[in-house]
């Protein structure tokens, strides 16, 4: 296996620039996930590593060897695509062995490699079947098996689960995680699904408009997003945001005023904040405390009207309109809560769970909560 190092990677299509100087070090055996919205450059970056796209500028190293000018076949990588790309006239064993056949391996070597990969993926009973006789999940296993037989230094996955239904995606995520543990291989995985990123990655690379917004362990990004973009992208449901004006701030906390005059406190390092500057405050649905009228705490309380509720069995989501925002706030409530549309509710947001971002979208350092996983920046 091998490490992967990217130094100042740029990619342009004529006058259109898609990657703007990507610097990243991926350790040997690490599982890295590139995540971001459509058009952020994650697939372009993966294809650049694979050699399917030429790098416009910068240096790419795989296993300590610069591979900018190496063809894909000589980079020691194997790629699994969103489409299974199986040959319909070949059976599973032939599909998996085809790359080895082209590389000049003997039939005995091909058979041994295919049988080993089939055993790892638990598809030995499928080797004689044609692709049309397989389910979507089985076809994806075959595509992964085709990558395994080559014994690459680095596995590349380009949204491999996008064509599967929800239940099968969950099953295949588990299978891919088990595969990584079993092979101890370097894996780079592209997805737009932040749930996949959170559940699979050792580290997540959040991309936005061809730039790296933040790199870190899943819980580090969840608890301590470096930017407004990361805070809104990582987490399901997404973080709630409110525009505010700074009233005061110091190294321990900040006080902000919402458009209707409501004040909130945030447990952040605001020692350099400018009074009256515009900021954005955020809080996650699970950190809101739903309280009844007459029980509302004296501070950090928003009053609002329930516009809709989603009862999911083990929990309930309320969508609440507050006077200080045109956007609905998402609140996670106990499943016993039944707040019909039109109900008035009080939302208490503990100050340690209030995030704050400056006008450029950079996060103020938040003071770590006791027992919080992921640490603080």
Rosetta blueprint (number, residue, H / E / L):
1 X L
2 X L
3 X L
4 X E
5 X E
6 X E
7 X E
8 X E
9 X E
10 X E
11 X E
12 X E
13 X E
14 X L
15 X L
16 X E
17 X E
18 X E
19 X E
20 X E
21 X E
22 X E
23 X E
24 X E
25 X E
26 X E
27 X L
28 X L
29 X L
30 X L
31 X E
32 X E
33 X E
34 X E
35 X E
36 X L
37 X L
38 X L
39 X L
40 X L
41 X L
42 X H
43 X H
44 X H
45 X H
46 X H
47 X H
48 X H
49 X H
50 X H
51 X L
52 X L
53 X L
54 X L
55 X L
56 X L
57 X E
58 X E
59 X E
60 X E
61 X E
62 X E
63 X L
64 X L
65 X E
66 X E
67 X L
68 X L
69 X L
70 X L
71 X L
72 X H
73 X H
74 X H
75 X L
76 X L
77 X E
78 X E
79 X E
80 X E
81 X L
82 X L
83 X L
84 X L
85 X L
86 X L
87 X L
88 X L
89 X L
90 X L
91 X E
92 X H
93 X H
94 X H
95 X H
96 X H
97 X H
98 X H
99 X H
100 X H
101 X H
102 X H
103 X L
104 X L
105 X L
106 X L
107 X H
108 X H
109 X H
110 X H
111 X H
112 X H
113 X H
114 X H
115 X H
116 X H
117 X H
118 X H
119 X H
120 X H
121 X H
122 X L
123 X L
124 X H
125 X H
126 X H
127 X L
128 X L
129 X L
130 X E
131 X H
132 X H
133 X H
134 X L
135 X L
136 X H
137 X H
138 X H
139 X H
140 X H
141 X H
142 X H
143 X H
144 X H
145 X H
146 X H
147 X H
148 X H
149 X L
150 X L
151 X L
152 X L
153 X L
154 X E
155 X E
156 X E
157 X E
158 X E
159 X L
160 X L
161 X L
162 X L
163 X L
164 X L
165 X L
166 X H
167 X H
168 X H
169 X H
170 X H
171 X H
172 X H
173 X H
174 X H
175 X H
176 X H
177 X H
178 X H
179 X H
180 X H
181 X H
182 X H
183 X H
184 X L
185 X L
186 X E
187 X E
188 X E
189 X E
190 X E
191 X E
192 X L
193 X L
194 X H
195 X H
196 X H
197 X H
198 X H
199 X H
200 X H
201 X L
202 X L
203 X E
204 X E
205 X E
206 X E
207 X E
208 X E
209 X L
210 X L
211 X E
212 X E
213 X E
214 X E
215 X E
216 X E
217 X L
218 X H
219 X H
220 X H
221 X H
222 X H
223 X H
224 X L
225 X L
226 X L
227 X E
228 X H
229 X H
230 X H
231 X H
232 X H
233 X H
234 X L
235 X L
236 X L
237 X L
238 X L
239 X L
240 X E
241 X E
242 X E
243 X E
244 X E
245 X E
246 X E
247 X E
248 X E
249 X E
250 X L
251 X L
252 X L
253 X L
254 X E
255 X E
256 X E
257 X E
258 X E
259 X L
260 X L
261 X L
262 X L
263 X E
264 X E
265 X E
266 X E
267 X L
268 X E
269 X L
270 X L
271 X L
272 X L
273 X L
274 X L
275 X L
276 X L
277 X L
278 X E
279 X E
280 X E
281 X E
282 X E
283 X E
284 X L
285 X H
286 X H
287 X H
288 X E
289 X E
290 X E
291 X E
292 X L
293 X L
294 X L
295 X L
296 X L
297 X L
298 X L
299 X L
300 X L
301 X E
302 X E
303 X E
304 X E
305 X E
306 X E
307 X E
308 X E
309 X E
310 X E
311 X E
312 X L
313 X L
314 X L
315 X L
316 X E
317 X E
318 X E
319 X E
320 X E
321 X E
322 X E
323 X L
324 X L
325 X L
326 X L
327 X L
328 X L
329 X E
330 X E
331 X E
332 X E
333 X E
334 X L
335 X L
336 X L
337 X L
338 X L
339 X L
340 X L
341 X L
342 X L
343 X L
344 X E
345 X E
346 X E
347 X E
348 X E
349 X E
350 X L
351 X H
352 X H
353 X H
354 X L
355 X E
356 X E
357 X E
358 X L
359 X L
360 X L
361 X L
362 X E
363 X E
364 X L
365 X L
366 X E
367 X L
368 X L
369 X L
370 X L
371 X L
372 X L
373 X L
374 X L
375 X L
376 X L
377 X L
